[in-house]
């Protein structure tokens, strides 16, 4: 049976923890901001750097 009392806060905290671990292991995490998994502020908290949007291609 589906639990309609699901706590999304815990799920988001787990996602941020996973992204933090990925960053600690040397993986690029910019794609997580681009897909909306974390915010630019979360990116800054994790990396210590401001997030910069990638340049758009004009092709």
Residue pairs with C-beta under 8 A, 6 or more apart in sequence:
15 37
15 38
16 38
16 42
16 46
19 29
19 32
19 37
19 38
19 42
19 46
20 46
22 29
23 29
23 46
23 47
29 38
29 43
29 46
29 47
30 43
30 51
30 54
32 38
32 43
33 39
33 40
33 42
33 43
33 51
34 54
38 46
40 50
40 51
43 49
43 51
44 50
44 51
